[in-house]
């Protein structure tokens, strides 16, 4: 059985909680604070994004404030961010959205003359009033590549299941594109409708294990979220079936699963790149420069033959974690 303990980064990052004890807004001087707004902030994938944003802020000479709830509580996260805006000393804000619940917050920030960048979740220009731009990979492109490579791996036969962390705009698009391409390219493959695995590892394992047991013709699984690698690997081990599994994100744990053959591949969402670029785009907006609506980054398909550069990136992230806790 695969241990869940290594799924969590052991040392949490210190975060700025702006709901109490905040200083009054500064006056007569341009703010040098950039905010990163993100629920479920202790998730290892989210920790990686926060470190990248803070790294870019340091490079640019800004103070980074990480704002969000410990769990997937959007109401609390939005409340913390609204209080930060009310202080009046925020220069720019990056909001990890994926849910229309953030739309009012983004418009509020814009009305306060705070530029807002949306990392990771691409949306059409004008769809979210107040947003200044998006920095993300193209989910349709990596979903298409995943469908083709997974279909080839199973030789165009059998049943394929899809699981999502939640039913949000990006994961929905990935699942829909993956399903469409798989059916077009491999008509003998049957694709089941997506199920929601959630973000609690034991619960996700239980859901996917039940899915595997109920489908004797299942040959592969595709998860649109980073935690799905663990859940599918556990279910695969429990069932003792040689399922082809593709999931998201190059956390060390997920790369180790690929390395040891517990899953076939992960899609390397450019979490580090898009999170750093969010700070640079905010700086350009603060300087009065124009930016494109969508700044795109690649998302490579990572098998056991492609692991080295991604392990090297994680070394940098883990070094940053250790440096913050000296």
N, C-alpha and C positions, 0 to 999 in steps of 0.2 A: 504493500500500500504506500502510496506517495505521501510524504509528510506535508501537512499544511503549514507547518511552522515557518518554513523558509519562504512562504508566499508573502509574508509581511516584513517590511524593513524594520529592523529591531528598534532603531533609535528614531523617535519622531522629530520632526523639524519644529523649531519654535515658531509660532505664528503670532501675528498682530491681531488682537481682539479689540475692535474699536467700539464695542458696545458700552464701555465704561472707562473711567479714568483717562479720558482723552484730553489733550491740551487744547486751548482755544485756537482758532484759526489764526495763522500769521497774516500780517498786513504789510503792504508796501514792498513786498518782495515776491518774486516768482516762486511758486512752490516747486520743490524737487522731489515730490512723492508720486510714485506710480503704484496703483492698486492692481492686485490680481484677485479676482472674485471667483470662488470655486467651492461648491459644496463637496462633501465627502473628502475633505482635504487631507486626511491621513492615509488614503488609498495609495499604495506604492506607485501606481502610474501617475497619480496626481502629484505626489511628492517630486517625481522627476520633472514634471512641468514647472513646478514652483521653483525648484533649484535653477532651472534654465532661465526663467524670468528674472530671478534675483541676480544671477550671473551677468545677464545683459544690463540690468539696472546699475550694478556696480561699475561696469565698463563705461556706461554713459554718465555716471555721476549722480544717479537718482537713488533715493531711499525706496526700497520695495516694501509694500505692505500686503501681506497675504490675509485675505478676508474670507471666512467661510465657516460652515458648521462642521463638526466632527463626522456626523452621519449625512445621509442624503436628504437633509432638511432644507428645502429651497426657501421656505418662508423665513427661517432664521438667517440664512445666508444673505437674502435680499435685505432683511432688516439691518444686518451689520453694515452692508454696503451703503444703504440709505443714510445711516448715521455718519459714515465717512464723508459722504457728499455734503451733508449738512454742516460739517466742520469748516468747509470752505477752503481747505488747503491741499486739495488733490489736483495734481496737474494732468493726469491721464488715468484711464482705467481699462484693463483687459478683463472681459467677462466670459467665463467658460459656460456657454449657454446650453444649447440642445433642447431647450424647453421654452415655450412662449411665456412662461411665468416671469422670465427676466425682462421681457420687452418694456414694461413700464419703468423699470429701474434704468434701462439704457436710455430711454427718452428723458427721464429725470436728469441723468448725468449730462446729456447733451444740452438741455435747457440751462444747466448750471455752467455751460461753456467748458465742459470736460470732454475731451475726445475719447471715444470708446472703440476699441478694437475687439473683434470676436475671434479668438483662436479656436481652431480645431473643427468648428461646426460651420461649414459653408452654407450661406443663404443667398438668395437673389438680392441684388442691389435694390434698396428701397423697401425690402420686406420687413425690416425692423427699424422703425423711425428712431433717428438719433445715432445709429451706428455709423462709424466712419470707414470701416473696412473689415475684411476677413483675411485671416492667414491660416491656411489649411491645405491638406492634400485634397485630391479629387476622389471622393469615395466611390464614384461610379467606375473610375479607372482601376482602382485596386480590387474592387468587387469583381469586375470582369476578369482580371488576371487570375484571381483566386478560383473563380468558377472553371476557367479553362484548365488550370493546372491540377485542380482537384479532380475534375472529370477525366483528364488523361491518366491520372494516377490510379483511378478505379476502373479504367478501361471502358468507360462509358456504360457501366452496368450497375444495377442495384438502387437502393434507396438512400437518400441524403437528407439529413435533418439540419435545421438551422435554429440556433438559440441566440437571444439578444439579452443584453444587460437590462435594458428597458426599451419600451417602444417610443423612441425619440426620433427626431428628424433625420439625423445622420445614420443611425443604425437601421432605421426603416428603409432608407434609400439603399444602403449596402445590401440588405436582405432582398429587396425587390430586384436590384440589378443582378445580384448573384443568381437568383432563381430564374430570371428571364434568360440570362446567357447560358446557364446550365441546360435549360430545356431546349434552347435553340441549337446548341452545339452537340448535345448528347440526348437525343429524344428517348433513349431507352432507360435513362435515369429518371426516377420519380423523386420529386422534391416535396417534402412535407411543409405545411405552413409553419412559420417561426413560432417558437414558444419563448416566454420570458423566463430566463434563468435567474435574474436578480443579481444582487451584489453581495449576498451572504454566502460564503464558500460552502458550508455544510448543506444549506438548503439547495444551492445550485447543483451540487453533486447528486443529491437525492433526486432532483427533478430529471437530470440527464440520465442517471442510472435507470430510473423508471422508464424513460423514453427508449433507452437501448433495449431493456428487457422486453418491452412491448412490440419491438420491431425486429423480427429475426432476419429480415432481408436488409437491414441497415448496414451500409458499408462505409459511411463517412459522416462526419459532423463538421459544421462550420459555425463558429461563434463569432459574433460581431463585437465582442467586448474582451478586454484584457484578462478578466478573471475566468473567462471560459476555458482557457488553456488548462488550468488546474482542474476545473470541474469535469471536463471531457477526459482528461488523462486519468483521473480517478475512476470515472465510470468505465473507461476502456479497460483499466486494470481489473476492476471488479468483475466485468463480464468475460474477461479473458478472450476478447475478440479483437482481431487485428484491424481496428477501425482506422481510417485515414482522417486525421483531425487537423483542421486549420483554424487558428485563432488569431487574436490581435496582440500587438505590443511586445516590444523587446525588453521586458524586465529580465533580470538575471534568472529568476525562477523559470520564466517562460522559455528563455534560450536554453536553459539546462534541460527542460523537457524535450526540446527539439534535439539537442545534442545526444541525449540518451535514448531517443527513439520513442518516447512516450506520446509525442504528437509529431505530425509530419512537418508542419511549418507554422510560422507566424507572419503576419503582415506588419512591417515596421512602420507604423504610423509615425510621421516625423515630429514626435512630441517635443523633443529637445529643440529642433530647428524652429518650429512654429511658435513655441513659447518664447524663445529668445527674440525672434523677429517681431513679436508683438510689442516688446519694449522699444525696439528700434523704430517701428512704425509710429508708435505714440510720440517718440521724440521728434520725428519728422513733422508730425501734425502740430506739436507744440511750437515748433520753429516756424510754422506757417507754410510748410511745404505741402504739395499735393501728393497723394498716393493712389495707386490703383485700387479698385474695390476689392479684388481678390488677388492676394499674393499666394501663389501656389508652391507647394513643396512635394517631392516625390515620396512614395510609400512602397519600399521594396518588399518583395516576397522572399522570406528568409527560410531556407532549409538548412540542414546540417552542414552544407558546403559553404555557407555564407555568413558564418557566425562571428568571425574574428573582429571585423570593424565594429560590430555592435557590442561585443564584450568590452572593447576598448572605450567606447562611449560610456558604458556603465562604470568603468573604473573612474572616469572623471566625475560622474555623479556621486559615487560612493566616497570619493576623496573629498568632495564638497560637503557631504554629510559629516564626515569625520572632522573636517576643519571647523564646522559650525559648533561642534560640541567639545572642542578642546578646553 
